[in-house]
Amino acid sequence: MIGWSVPDPQIPTAAHAVLASAAKAASAAFRDARARFDRKQLAETSSIGADGTASMRLDLLVEAAIAEVAEAHRINLLSEEIGFVDNGSAVTLVADPVDGTANAASGVPLSAFSGAIVVDGKPVEALTSWLDTGRCWHAVVGQSTELRTSGRKALDGAAVSLLRPHERSADAWWRVAKRAARVRILSTTCLEAMLVAEGSTDAFADADSDTHRIVDLVAAMVVVPGAGGAVLDVHGRPLEIAPDLRRRWSGVVAATPELAEELAATIRGSVSAGQGP
C-alpha cells in the first residue's frame, strides 16, 4: 500500500456539476485504491484500453467511478480505457481518469484527473485536479479566468517540459533541449499543461513522438487559451474530439501563440536557434 493520504479536490464553486462530481469520484477511488493495493498491484495490467495501450489496475478502478458519474447524469463518456459510452446526449464528459498512472502506481506524487464538458463536439468547460494535493484548475470558454501564463514568446532561455525522449524522435527532443534554459520531464501531460496556464513553466511539448490522445489535451484546449497561451499539434493537425482514441498527436502547450509556433517549428526542424518561427 502507498501510505500517505489523498486529500479532497479543491473544486471551484463555479465548476459544472458533472466535472465536480467526476473529480470527487476520481479522488475517492484513487484514495481507496492506494489503501487496498500495493505498488505492484496498482500497476498490474489485464486488458488493453480503447487507446490501444495496456490498462493498469489503477486506471480501471478510477475510471469505473467516473463512468458511474456519467451514467447518473445520463451524459456520454469518452475516457481513456473504456472509450466512448453513448448515452444519447448532446453532452459528453471527456476524461483522463489518471494522467500519469505510472507515477501514481509507483508512489510518485505527480498525477491528475482531467475532464472537459463537450457539447456537440466542442469543449466548453474543463477541470484538472492534482490527485496528490487536491489542487484544481478550472476554466469556461468565453469567461475570464485568474490564470495567466508567463507571457514568454521566445524558446531560447525558456523553461520547457517535455515528454521523455523516444528513439524515433530523439533529434527533435534535443533540438528543443539545447535551446531551453531548463527542461523537466514530469510524465503527466495534463498537470504540465496546467503549469503552463498558471505561468509556472513556459511550455510543454511532445517532441514529435505522436503520443498524445485527445483526452490528454482537451482540458488544456479550454484552460490555456483563456490564460493567454496556445495549444496546437506540431504538424498543424486539428485537435478534434472523436470517439476513436487511437488517434494521436504531438501536442504543444505554450505561454503564447508565438512560443507555440516556434517550439513546433523547432521540433519539426524548420527553425534554428536565433531565427524565430
ZAVEX-289041 format. One record per atom (N, C-alpha, C): residue in three letters; x, y, z. Coordinates in pm, whole numbers, plus 50000, padded with zeros to 5 digits. Each point is the difference from the previous one (the first is absolute). Layout:
# residues N
alaXYZ
...
END
This chain:
# residues 277
met500824988250000
met499185011850000
met500875012550000
ile499475011049945
ile500695012850002
ile499375008050113
gly500805003250102
gly499465003950128
gly499425013850015
trp500475009949921
trp499535013550031
trp498595002449949
ser499345009750064
ser498595002449971
ser499835007549869
val498804998949944
val499635007149879
val498935010350037
pro500285012949988
pro499045010150043
pro498835001249903
asp498925005950048
asp498885003049912
asp500405011049902
pro499484999549878
pro500335010649904
pro499385013350040
gln500745010749976
gln499555013650033
gln499255005749880
ile498794995649981
ile499235003049879
ile499375013950009
pro500205008449901
pro499355013250000
pro498484998650003
thr499345009050069
thr498554999350013
thr499305001649866
ala500655006649904
ala499385002349869
ala500104988149906
ala500704989550040
ala500224988649910
ala498704992849968
his499884995249878
his498864992149955
his499794988150094
ala498744996850029
ala499694989450096
ala500624986649960
val500034997049871
val500584987449955
val501514999950024
leu500675010949967
leu501445000750022
leu500334998950149
ala499225006950083
ala500244999450144
ala499804985850052
ser498924993749958
ser499734986350046
ser501054990349951
ala500445001649875
ala501014991149944
ala501335001550072
ala500395012450029
ala501265002350072
ala499954994050140
lys498875001550068
lys499854994250134
lys500044984849993
ala499314994349901
ala499984985449985
ala501404994749969
ala500725007149913
ala501374995849966
ala500895000150123
ser499905010650078
ser500835001250120
ser499684989050100
ala498714997350020
ala499604989650096
ala500474986249955
ala499844997149870
ala500444987149950
ala501524998650006
phe500705010849972
phe501465000450007
phe500454997150144
arg499345006650094
arg500314998050142
arg499764985650042
asp498864994549959
asp499664986350036
asp500974990049939
ala500395002349875
ala500934990849933
ala501344999850071
arg500475011550041
arg501285000550069
arg499944993150136
ala498835000550063
ala499864993550130
ala499934984849987
arg499494995249888
arg499754985649983
arg501124992349932
phe500775006949915
phe500974992949917
phe501405005750015
asp501004991349981
asp501385004750003
asp500415004849860
arg501225004749988
arg500475005749874
arg499904990149884
lys500434987850025
lys499954989949894
lys498584997349956
gln499084999150094
gln498604997249967
gln499355011749925
leu500325012150040
leu499445011749931
leu500435000549854
ala501214995449973
ala500555000649864
ala499674987849915
glu499364990050057
glu499684988049924
glu499085003149882
thr500274993649887
thr499195002049880
thr499294986949964
ser498745001249960
ser499234988149965
ser499225001749871
ser500065012049942
ser499225002649879
ser500645011349922
ile499535001849876
ile500445010949915
ile498875010349993
gly500345012650025
gly499005010550000
gly499615004249860
ala499025009049994
ala499505004849870
ala501055007749923
asp501035004850068
asp501085007349933
asp501074990849946
gly499864986750021
gly500954990449948
gly501174997150090
thr500015005450122
thr501074997350095
thr499464992050117
ala500914993650074
ala499604991650113
ala499395008550111
ser498954994850061
ser499305006850109
ser500504994850134
met500495008950085
met500404996150134
met498774998650089
arg500154992150105
arg498904998450096
arg499535013550052
leu500935009050028
leu499635013250052
leu499155007749900
asp500354999449873
asp499205006549896
asp498554995150005
leu499844986950003
leu498684994149990
leu499145003250122
leu500605000050118
leu499255002950121
leu499495014450001
val500855009349963
val499595014150001
val499015002649887
glu500234994249884
glu499095002249889
glu498604994650031
ala499914988950068
ala498704994450035
ala499195009850084
ala500665007050089
ala499305009850083
ala499515011749916
ile500795004149903
ile499605011149913
ile498864995749908
ala500044987849954
ala498924994949914
ala498675000250073
glu500024997350130
glu498775000650079
glu499445014250004
val500875009850005
val499565014049999
val499325003449868
ala500644996249889
ala499415002849869
ala498644993249985
glu499924987750047
glu498744992649991
glu498915006750085
ala500365004550119
ala499035006350089
ala499445012949940
his500835007149925
his499585012549938
his499474997949859
arg500024987549953
arg499504996349867
arg500675008049889
ile501315001650010
ile500765006249892
ile500964989849944
asn500555002849884
asn500974991049938
asn501345000950073
leu500814989949980
leu501344999750057
leu501004995849893
leu501115007449992
leu501154996049918
leu501194999750094
ser500504987950026
ser501054998450100
ser501064990449950
glu501175001150057
glu501204993649947
glu499904984949986
glu499404993450096
glu499984985349998
glu498734994549936
ile498865005350042
ile498724994749955
ile499625004949861
gly500565011249958
gly499665005749871
gly498745008450008
phe499144998849899
phe498805008449992
phe498784992350049
val499305006050095
val498744994550050
val498905009649958
asp499114995549916
asp498965008549943
asp498714998850083
asn499685010750070
asn498765000550075
asn498955008749932
gly500215002649870
gly499025007449922
gly499905014650034
ser501085005850053
ser499985014050041
ser500825008649903
ala499685013049995
ala500835009449925
ala501235003950079
val500024996150128
val501105003550092
val500864987750025
thr501315001849994
thr500944989250026
thr501045004450102
leu500274991450095
leu501135002050090
leu501204993149938
val501025007849962
val501244994549947
val501015000050114
ala500494988350038
ala500784999050122
ala501254991649985
asp501035004150070
asp501174991750026
asp499954997050149
pro499554988250040
pro499794997350143
pro501245001750086
val501124994549953
val501295001850069
val501055002649894
asp500365012449983
asp501105003349909
asp501294999350081
gly500954992049953
gly501204997450079
gly499824987750087
thr499334989749945
thr499724988050080
thr501284993250047
ala501024999749916
ala501264993650042
ala500595007150120
asn499925013350000
asn500435007650119
asn499194995950121
ala498675000449985
ala499114997550112
ala500184986050058
ala500104990049913
ala500154986350047
ala501334997850073
ser500995008049963
ser501334998750063
ser500135008250127
gly499025008550026
gly500095008750117
gly500605013649971
val500275003049872
val500485013349963
val498805009550000
pro500025010950076
pro498795008150018
pro499735009849887
leu500034995249878
leu499755008349883
leu499024992849908
ser498725001750028
ser498954994349916
ser498765008550016
ala499094998949903
ala498845008950000
ala498784993349941
phe498835004350047
phe498744997849929
phe499775012149912
ser499574997749879
ser499725011149909
ser498724997049923
gly499115009949997
gly498754998049929
gly499515012749933
ala499234998349895
ala499415011449929
ala498574996749963
ile499145010050006
ile498644998949951
ile500005004149853
val499524991149916
val499975002349856
val498544999949955
val499595010549930
val498635001049952
val500025000349847
asp499344990349939
asp499974999049855
asp501405000749939
gly500954993250064
gly501354999049948
gly500945011350037
lys499535010050077
lys500835011550035
lys500235000350152
pro501255000450045
pro500265001050144
pro499615013850051
val499255000350111
val499505012650053
val500465003050142
glu500434989750071
glu500435002050139
glu500944988750038
ala500985002850086
ala500974989750037
ala500445001550144
leu500374988750058
leu500514999750137
leu501104989550008
thr501135003950056
thr501104990750025
thr500315000350148
ser500144988250059
ser500274998950144
ser501284992250022
trp500925005850073
trp501254993450037
trp499674990550114
leu500034987149972
leu499464990150091
leu500714999650136
asp501295002250003
asp500744999050126
asp499915012450087
thr499505011049947
thr499915012350080
thr498595005650008
gly499124996149908
gly498665005749995
gly499905013149926
arg501115005349956
arg500025012749928
arg499284998749866
cys499175009949965
cys499204999349878
cys500195012349912
trp499834997849870
trp499985010849901
trp498694998749922
his499335011149979
his498674999749939
his499855011849906
ala499314998049890
ala499715011049908
ala498784996849917
val499345010649955
val498844999049911
val500315008349877
val499754994449883
val500255007249876
val499195013049999
gly500685011049967
gly499325012949989
gly499865007550130
gln500434994250112
gln499945006850129
gln501405003250049
ser500135010950071
ser501315004250050
ser500514990150104
thr501314999150009
thr500644991350098
thr501155007550066
glu500274996650124
glu501125006150070
glu501344994149957
leu499974988949930
leu501244993849955
leu500665008549893
arg501335001250006
arg500785007249901
arg501294992649973
thr500314998149874
thr501274993849964
thr501155009750027
ser501224995349978
ser501175008650020
ser500095010949894
gly499344998249887
gly500065009749891
gly501244999049914
arg500804989850023
arg501264998849925
arg499734996949853
lys500765006649911
lys499804998449857
lys501124992649929
ala501174998850063
ala501164994149933
ala500444987150069
leu500454990449921
leu500444987350054
leu501365001050068
asp500925007749945
asp501335001150060
asp499885005250144
gly500514992050096
gly499955003850140
gly498714996450071
ala499084993349934
ala498714996750061
ala500124987850091
ala499044998950090
ala499844987950081
ala498964991349930
val500414987949961
val499154991449918
val499914986150063
ser498784995150008
ser499794985950037
ser499834992049872
leu500554988049997
leu499924991449883
leu499614985950041
leu499294993149911
leu499874985750018
leu501394993749991
arg500154988450061
arg501324993449995
arg500404997849855
pro501325000249971
pro500444998249862
pro499774985749952
his499584998849875
his499864987149934
his501064999249891
glu500464987949972
glu501034998449897
glu499555005849866
arg498714998449969
arg499505004549871
arg499955015249988
ser500105007050113
ser499925014649996
ser501115006650081
ala501114992950018
ala501075005050086
ala500605013149949
asp500155001449869
asp500595012249945
asp499125012150030
ala498704998449986
ala499075011050029
ala500075003650148
trp500054989950086
trp500075002350144
trp501235008350035
trp501154996649941
trp501235007050033
trp500045014149939
arg499335002049888
arg499935013549945
arg499345009650099
val498984995350065
val499335008350101
val500865001450125
ala500544988950047
ala500775000050125
ala501225009249992
lys500625000949882
lys501185008449986
lys499675014850002
arg498775003649972
arg499625014249998
arg499355004650129
ala499364990950071
ala499325003750124
ala501015002150113
ala499635008550095
ala500855002150117
ala499824988750101
arg498814994250003
arg499704989450095
arg499034990249936
val500274987150018
val499114989649948
val499574990950114
arg498704997750009
arg499464990950101
arg499254988649931
ile500044988350061
ile499224988649955
ile499184995250120
leu498745003650005
leu499144996750113
leu499084988249972
ser499854996549873
ser499224988349959
ser498535001050036
thr499445011949989
thr498565001850019
thr499545012149919
thr499604997749878
thr499645010649906
thr498965009650057
cys498944994550059
cys498915008650047
cys500465009650108
leu500824995350090
leu500535008650105
leu500995010149943
glu500864995649911
glu501005009049942
glu499345011249919
ala498894996949933
ala499285010349926
ala499455010750093
met499534995950118
met499485009850095
met501115008750058
leu501204994650012
leu501135008150046
leu500355010749898
val499774997249872
val500165010349898
val498925010750018
ala498774995650022
ala498885009550013
ala500195009750115
glu500624995550108
glu500175008850116
glu501345007250001
gly500834997849898
gly501265007249990
gly501174993950075
ser499844987750051
ser501094993550072
ser501104995149908
thr499644997049878
thr500964996349897
thr499525006149868
asp500915001049904
asp499665007349877
asp499314991549894
ala500334987249995
ala499444991649894
ala500134985450035
phe499204992049932
phe500064985550010
phe499794994449860
ala500704989149967
ala499834994449865
ala500344985249994
asp499364993649906
asp500414986749953
asp500865002549877
ala501274996550010
ala500955003049891
ala499864990049886
asp498815000249937
asp499744992649877
asp500004984850017
ser499544995250116
ser499874985550015
ser498574995249980
asp499085009449975
asp498574996649980
asp499484991050111
thr500165004750122
thr499564992650118
thr498635004750050
his499675012549978
his498795005750061
his498714995149936
arg499034997250085
arg498614997749960
arg499215012650036
ile498775000949951
ile499225012050026
ile499715001550150
val499904988950074
val499745001150144
val501165006550073
asp501214999549943
asp501165006450061
asp499955015249983
leu499375004649894
leu500115014049960
leu498735008250017
val498854993450016
val498745007349992
val499855010550109
ala500424997350123
ala499895010150106
ala500895012049970
ala501204997349950
ala500895011049962
ala499405008649890
met499244993849909
met499375007449891
met499005010350052
val499464997850119
val499085009550064
val500765009950088
val500874994850085
val500615008150105
val501105009249948
val500884994849916
val501205007549962
val499705012249912
pro499184999249897
pro499705012249922
pro499405011150084
gly499174996550098
gly499415010050086
gly501025007050089
ala501154993450020
ala501075006050081
ala501035007349915
gly499775000549869
gly500925007049911
gly500884991349916
gly499904986950016
gly500884991049928
gly499364993549879
ala500644989349952
ala499534993349880
ala500264985050011
val499134992249935
val500144985549993
val499884996149854
leu500974992449951
leu499974995849859
leu500764987049982
asp499934994749881
asp500744988049963
asp501255004149924
val501094992850020
val501275003249936
val499855001749849
his499174991649938
his499865000249855
his498735007249953
gly499385007450091
gly498825007749961
gly498744992049981
arg499994987550043
arg498794991849988
arg498945005150098
pro498765001049959
pro498965005050090
pro499794990750118
leu499825005950118
leu499744992350121
leu498494997650007
glu499584988349959
glu498594997049984
glu499554989850105
ile498805002350052
ile499434990850098
ile499154989749925
ala500474987650003
ala499344989249928
ala500104987350083
pro499094990449981
pro500004987850081
pro501244991349986
asp500735001149891
asp501164991449977
asp501215005050078
leu500314993650111
leu501115004250085
leu501344994649952
arg500014993249886
arg501284995849943
arg500635011349919
arg499265010749976
arg500575011549931
arg501025006850090
arg501105004449941
arg501105005550079
arg500455013549944
trp500555008050092
trp500575013049966
trp501325001950076
ser500775009749954
ser501155004950076
ser499645014050048
gly499465000650120
gly499465012550051
gly501065009850046
val499705012849981
val500825011050049
val499095009250081
val500395002850123
val499265009150088
val500985010950041
ala499715012549967
ala500995010550021
ala499365012750053
ala500855008550058
ala499545012350066
ala499395010049904
thr500434999749874
thr499485009149899
thr499914992749867
pro499185004949908
pro499974994049866
pro501365000649932
glu500755010750024
glu501325001449937
glu500954988950047
leu500014997550131
leu500874989550052
leu499534986349951
ala498704997949994
ala499494987149950
ala500464997449858
glu499915010049914
glu500414998349861
glu501514997849988
glu500785007350078
glu501464998349993
glu500414986350053
leu499364995650107
leu500314986950055
leu499644989049901
ala498845001049938
ala499604990149899
ala500974999949882
ala500395011949954
ala500945000849888
ala501354994150035
thr500445002050124
thr501284994450044
thr499924984850005
ile498904994850048
ile499824985550004
ile500014994249858
arg499365006949908
arg499974995249861
arg501375001549932
gly500875008350057
gly501325002349941
gly499995010949895
ser498975008349999
ser499895010549899
ser500455013750051
val500615000450119
val500525012550054
val501224996550084
ser500975008750002
ser501214998050081
ser500105011250102
ala500914998650093
ala500145009650109
ala500185014149946
gly499235009150060
gly500145014149967
gly499165004449882
gln499394990749926
gln499245003549883
gln498585004250032
gly499414994050105
gly498585002150025
gly499194991949902
pro498655000650013
pro499174991849915
pro500015004849855
END
